[in-house]
Amino acid sequence: MSFKTIVVHLDTSPSAHPRLETALSLAKQFGAHLTAVFAVFSPDPRSLYVMAGTAEYYREHEERRAERRAALERLFHAELRRAEVQGEWIATEESAGFAVPRLGRCADLIVAGQDNPGDAESYVGDLFPENLILTSGRPVLLVPYARSERSTGSRILVAWDGSREAARAVHDALPFMRHAKKTTVLTINGMYHGGRACVRGADIAALIARHGVPVEVADLETANDDPVGEVLLSAAADSSADLLVMGGYGHARWRELVLGGATRTILKSMTVPVLMSH
């Protein structure tokens, strides 16, 4: 398996450009077709008429957005030519929460961004990354908005707890692992998930090794009350990982989204790109 079709979500936020750089680099590395899906949040202008002056503000805001979209589209096509990557640009009026999962289901990998509470332009809908992970059916590579390093996948840390979601993430990440300089399978306090004995870290590492991937196994002993998400972030920083691979835990309910604690922590505080599978 390899990544032959990659979908990247773009918007008018400042983090869209480095996200595009990441997706282009991966498309070049894997010889993949790159589809850019441009989707933003647009409030209903009729809801603004009750406030004096908001109609004019909305019109000016949309004009600025149109200029940014055109500039980003030109940049996308120029970068495709420079990198000698095949691709296409899709701009949609659909909500990002609907369009990106729908188009992403015909891809091997989806590249999206972490929510940035300090940037209004990065908002494309409530719980967008969470819904994307749970509804797309594809592995999602989330790129943090605060990121300095540009490499992705040369030093991989796999968060392993023996669960179904973790197993899915390991298999989805194999294309990255085949190109990595270092892959480490990390367990925390042994091999237990939900109080049940599961597949050991050494066993899943043996599977990875049979794919020709050099892999190490590590176990961290922590206090039982240490939040798993924070432990993973610290381990990623200590190992200089540039990709964290993990299962995305949770399920969607009617008008409600329920996520595991580690998933919530990583989505909020990630410092390196994270590949999540559900």
Secondary structure, 3 states (H helix, E strand, C coil): CCCCEEEEEECCCCCHHHHHHHHHHHHHHHCCEEEEEECCCCCCHHHHCCCCCHHHHHHHHHHHHHHHHHHHHHHHHHHHHHHCCCEEEEECCCCHHHHHHHHHCCCCEEEEECCCCCCHHHCCCCCHHHHHHHHCCCCEEEECCCCCCCCCCCEEEEECCCCHHHHHHHHHCHHHHHHCCEEEEEEECCCEECCEECCCHHHHHHHHHCCCCCEEEEEECCCCCCCHHHHHHHHHHHCCCCEEEEECCEEEECCEEEECHHHHHHHHHCCCCEEEEC
